[in-house]
């Protein structure tokens, strides 16, 4: 589960970075996303997002239950510590997955809108050079001004999303380092748990042997 989430998040980050720079890969990614958004693609994407959201809610509910059990019992169980660390890591990764999926969708949308508006402006500029009336010229100038304003807004939104993508990359790197620490802690807690079980088994065997000797 963790390896799959890391792989998906890394793929999303690569796609977002490819959309931020004008390269041949960007055209390929845009074409692929266009295909995904056709036919049954949106239904599949919404189904996956809904499933991940349900799993995220269930994971958070499990975290709350573990913390509630600690408060009621007043004792910290090593197994519960391992489960809590694992659930928190999975919840964080699923949250990042949903966030990056939304960012990827919005970036794709803004880039498409920007391309459409630019083509519309070029079409207006390259329209027939015949004489037109004053009112028609004013209408075209107003339309051109509207297109320019929309392009500036789209470029502003794209710049904002670019900054968000950079911040998300930084957060992913920090989360990856944190996950490495959690995995080390997970291994340590498992070893301690196994050692405690071995000690309990040894103690039980000693008690059973002492009981047998007393009976004899």
C-alpha positions as CSV (number, residue, x, y, z in Angstrom):
1,X,0.0,0.0,0.0
2,X,2.7,2.5,1.0
3,X,4.9,1.6,-2.0
4,X,1.9,2.0,-4.4
5,X,1.0,5.4,-2.9
6,X,4.6,6.6,-3.2
7,X,4.7,5.5,-6.8
8,X,1.4,7.2,-7.7
9,X,2.5,10.5,-5.9
10,X,5.8,10.4,-7.7
11,X,4.1,9.9,-11.1
12,X,1.7,12.8,-10.3
13,X,4.6,15.1,-9.4
14,X,6.4,14.2,-12.7
15,X,3.3,15.0,-14.7
16,X,2.8,18.3,-12.9
17,X,6.4,19.3,-13.5
18,X,6.1,18.3,-17.2
19,X,3.0,20.7,-17.5
20,X,4.9,23.6,-16.0
21,X,7.6,23.7,-18.8
22,X,7.0,24.0,-22.5
23,X,8.6,20.9,-23.9
24,X,7.5,18.1,-26.3
25,X,6.6,16.0,-23.3
26,X,4.1,18.7,-22.2
27,X,2.1,18.2,-25.5
28,X,2.1,14.4,-24.9
29,X,0.9,14.8,-21.3
30,X,-1.9,17.2,-22.4
31,X,-3.0,14.9,-25.2
32,X,-3.0,11.9,-22.7
33,X,-5.1,13.9,-20.2
34,X,-7.5,15.0,-22.9
35,X,-8.0,11.3,-23.7
36,X,-8.5,10.5,-20.0
37,X,-11.2,13.1,-19.7
38,X,-13.2,11.6,-22.6
39,X,-15.7,8.8,-22.5
40,X,-15.6,6.8,-19.3
41,X,-12.4,8.4,-18.1
42,X,-14.0,10.9,-15.8
43,X,-16.2,8.2,-14.2
44,X,-13.2,6.0,-13.5
45,X,-11.2,9.0,-12.1
46,X,-14.2,10.0,-9.8
47,X,-14.6,6.3,-8.7
48,X,-10.9,6.1,-7.8
49,X,-11.0,9.4,-6.0
50,X,-14.1,8.4,-4.1
51,X,-12.6,5.1,-3.1
52,X,-9.4,6.8,-1.8
53,X,-11.5,9.3,0.1
54,X,-13.4,6.5,1.8
55,X,-10.2,4.7,2.7
56,X,-8.8,7.9,4.0
57,X,-11.8,8.5,6.3
58,X,-11.6,4.9,7.5
59,X,-7.8,5.3,8.2
60,X,-8.4,8.5,10.2
61,X,-11.2,6.8,12.1
62,X,-8.8,4.0,13.0
63,X,-6.3,6.6,14.3
64,X,-9.0,8.2,16.4
65,X,-9.9,4.8,17.9
66,X,-6.3,4.0,18.8
67,X,-5.9,7.4,20.5
68,X,-9.2,6.9,22.3
69,X,-8.1,3.5,23.5
70,X,-4.8,4.9,24.8
71,X,-6.8,7.6,26.8
72,X,-9.2,5.0,28.2
73,X,-6.6,2.4,29.1
74,X,-3.9,4.8,30.2
75,X,-1.3,2.5,28.7
76,X,0.6,2.6,25.5
77,X,0.8,-0.6,23.6
78,X,3.7,-1.1,21.2
79,X,1.5,-2.7,18.6
80,X,-0.9,0.3,18.8
81,X,2.1,2.6,18.3
82,X,3.1,0.7,15.1
83,X,-0.5,0.8,13.8
84,X,-0.8,4.5,14.6
85,X,2.4,5.4,12.8
86,X,1.4,3.3,9.8
87,X,-2.2,4.8,9.6
88,X,-0.9,8.3,9.9
89,X,1.6,7.8,7.1
90,X,-1.0,6.2,4.8
91,X,-3.5,9.0,5.6
92,X,-0.9,11.7,4.7
93,X,0.0,10.0,1.5
94,X,-3.7,9.6,0.5
95,X,-4.3,13.3,1.3
96,X,-1.3,14.2,-0.9
97,X,-2.6,12.0,-3.7
98,X,-6.0,13.7,-3.7
99,X,-4.4,17.2,-3.6
100,X,-2.0,16.5,-6.4
101,X,-4.8,14.9,-8.5
102,X,-6.8,18.1,-8.1
103,X,-3.8,20.3,-8.9
104,X,-3.1,18.2,-12.0
105,X,-6.7,18.6,-13.2
106,X,-6.7,22.4,-12.6
107,X,-3.3,22.9,-14.4
108,X,-4.5,20.9,-17.4
109,X,-7.7,23.0,-17.5
110,X,-5.9,26.3,-17.3
111,X,-3.4,25.4,-19.9
112,X,-6.2,24.3,-22.3
113,X,-8.1,27.5,-21.7
114,X,-5.0,29.6,-22.2
115,X,-4.3,27.9,-25.6
116,X,-7.9,28.3,-26.7
117,X,-7.9,32.1,-25.8
118,X,-4.6,32.6,-27.7
119,X,-6.0,30.9,-30.8
120,X,-9.1,33.0,-30.6
121,X,-6.9,36.2,-30.4
122,X,-4.8,35.0,-33.4
123,X,-8.0,34.3,-35.3
124,X,-9.3,37.8,-34.6
125,X,-6.0,39.4,-35.7
126,X,-5.8,37.3,-38.8
127,X,-9.4,37.9,-39.8
128,X,-10.1,39.4,-43.3
129,X,-8.6,42.8,-43.9
130,X,-11.7,44.3,-45.5
131,X,-12.9,47.6,-44.4
132,X,-15.2,47.4,-41.4
133,X,-17.3,50.0,-39.7
134,X,-16.4,51.9,-36.6
135,X,-18.9,49.9,-34.4
136,X,-17.4,46.6,-35.7
137,X,-13.9,47.8,-34.9
138,X,-15.0,48.9,-31.4
139,X,-16.6,45.5,-30.9
140,X,-13.4,43.7,-32.0
141,X,-11.3,45.9,-29.7
142,X,-13.6,45.1,-26.8
143,X,-13.4,41.4,-27.6
144,X,-9.6,41.6,-27.9
145,X,-9.4,43.4,-24.5
146,X,-11.6,40.8,-22.9
147,X,-9.4,38.0,-24.3
148,X,-6.3,39.8,-23.0
149,X,-7.8,40.1,-19.5
150,X,-8.8,36.5,-19.5
151,X,-5.3,35.5,-20.6
152,X,-3.7,37.6,-17.8
153,X,-6.1,35.9,-15.3
154,X,-5.2,32.4,-16.6
155,X,-1.5,33.2,-16.5
156,X,-1.9,34.5,-13.0
157,X,-3.7,31.3,-12.0
158,X,-1.1,29.2,-13.7
159,X,1.7,30.9,-11.9
160,X,-0.2,30.4,-8.6
161,X,-0.6,26.7,-9.4
162,X,3.1,26.5,-10.3
163,X,4.0,27.8,-6.8
164,X,1.6,25.4,-5.2
165,X,3.2,22.5,-7.2
166,X,6.7,23.6,-6.0
167,X,5.5,23.7,-2.4
168,X,3.9,20.3,-2.9
169,X,7.2,18.9,-4.2
170,X,8.9,20.2,-1.1
171,X,6.3,18.7,1.2
172,X,6.5,15.4,-0.6
173,X,10.3,15.3,0.0
174,X,9.8,16.2,3.6
175,X,7.1,13.5,3.9
176,X,9.4,10.9,2.3
177,X,12.2,11.7,4.8
178,X,9.6,11.4,7.6
179,X,8.3,8.1,6.3
180,X,11.8,6.7,6.3
181,X,12.1,7.6,10.0
182,X,8.7,6.1,10.6
183,X,9.6,2.9,8.9
184,X,12.8,2.6,11.0
185,X,10.7,3.3,14.1
186,X,8.2,0.7,12.8
187,X,11.0,-1.9,12.5
188,X,12.3,-1.0,16.0
189,X,8.9,-1.4,17.6
190,X,8.3,-4.7,15.8
191,X,11.6,-6.0,17.2
192,X,10.7,-4.8,20.7
193,X,7.3,-6.3,20.4
194,X,8.8,-9.6,19.4
195,X,11.3,-9.5,22.2
196,X,8.5,-8.8,24.7
197,X,6.6,-11.8,23.4
198,X,9.7,-14.0,23.7
199,X,10.2,-12.8,27.3
200,X,6.5,-13.5,28.1
201,X,6.8,-17.0,26.6
202,X,10.0,-17.7,28.6
203,X,8.3,-16.4,31.8
204,X,5.2,-18.6,31.1
205,X,7.5,-21.6,30.6
206,X,9.3,-21.0,33.8
207,X,6.1,-20.5,35.7
208,X,4.7,-23.7,34.3
209,X,7.9,-25.7,35.2
210,X,7.8,-24.3,38.7
211,X,4.2,-25.3,39.0
212,X,4.9,-28.8,37.8
213,X,7.8,-29.1,40.4
214,X,5.5,-28.0,43.2
215,X,2.9,-30.5,42.3
216,X,5.4,-33.3,42.2
